[in-house]
Amino acid sequence: MELGWILGRYNYWVFVILTLIGFYAMIAKNNLIKKIIGMNIFQTAIFLFYISIADIEGKRAPIIVSNITEHINYVNPLPHVLILTAIVVCVSTTAVALTLIMKIYQEFKTIEEDKIMEAL
């Protein structure tokens, strides 16, 4: 395997690193805010992965002008649209999770998972 081949796919390496960081934060941390941050990092890694596999070298965005007749040089816009929807879901999930953490803090006066489990 050539070094150029490995370095040419840096976006996949970034995806793997972000996925592992996000997964580690969700599993290993006891602070609920840190878990939410880990979830956001994990979701961002998934977005990067989908956009990376949707991009095709040598093709462009599907902006059609009247004088172009061949449509073979365009990238499929569907994955990009789905990722925009997923970003909205990510923001909504984060907002709901932070609201729940506020309610948990009001009830238990802590956001540490182990202390909350002891109080239950």
N, C-alpha and C positions, 0 to 999 in steps of 0.2 A: 504494500500500500504506500502510495506516495504521500509526502507531507502536504503537497499542494491540494490533493484530493480531500484530505482531512480538514485543512484550513479553509477550503472552499465551501465547506458545509458548517461554518461557524454558527449559523442560526440554529442548527439542530443541537449543537453542543450547549448553546445558551438555553435552549428549551430543556435539555436534560438537567442542567445545573439549577435552573429556576424551579423545575418540578421537584427536585430533591430538597431544595431549601424550603419551599412551601410545604411539602409533605412533612419534613422534619419539624417545622414550626407548628403545624397542626397537631402532631402526635406528641412531641416532647415537651412543649411549653405548658405551664399550668395557668398562666395569665390568659384570660379570655380575649383581651384586646390583641395580644400577640397571636392567638389562634386565628382571629379574623384577618390580621395582616398576612399570616401564612396562607390562609385560604385565598386571599386576593393575589398573592404571588403565584400560587398554584394555578389559578384561573388565567392569569396573564400569560403563564407558560403555555397553557392550552391554546390561547388565542394566537400566540406566536407560532405554534406548531401548525395550526390550520392555515394561517396566512402563508407560512413557508411552503407547505405542500400545494397550495393553490397557485402559487406564482410559477410561471413557466418561462424559462430563459428565452429571450428573443421575441416574446409576445408583449402586447401593450394593453392598456385599459380599453374597455369596449366603448369608446366615445366615437360614435359613427358620424362621419361627415358625408355630405351628399355626393361627393365625387368618388368615393371609395366603394368598389363593388365586391371585393373579396373580403370575407369575414373570417378567414382562417387564422389570421394573425392576432386574434384577440384572446384574452384570458377570460375564463368563465367567471362572471361576477357573483355567482350564487354563494360561494364560500365567504366572500367579503361581506355580503349582506347578512349572512347568518352570524358572522362574528360581530357585526354591529348590534344585532339583536342580543347576542350573548353578553355584550358589554353592558347593555341596559339591564339585563337580568342580574349581572354581577353587581352593579351599583345598587339595585333594589335589594338584593340579598344582603349586601353589606349594611344598608340602612336598617333593614329589619333586625339584623343581628346586633347592631349597635344599640338599637332601641331596647331589645331584650336584655342586653348587658346592663343598660341603665336601670331597668326594672330589677334585675338581679342585685345590682349594687344597692338600690334603695331598700331591698328586703334584707340582704345579708351583710351589708356594709363592707363587702370585699368583692374582688373579681378574680381571686385565686381559686382555681377549680378544686384543689384538695381541701381548702377551708370550707367551701360551699358544701362539699360532700360530707364533711364532718358535721356541719350544722344540720344536715338533713337526717 
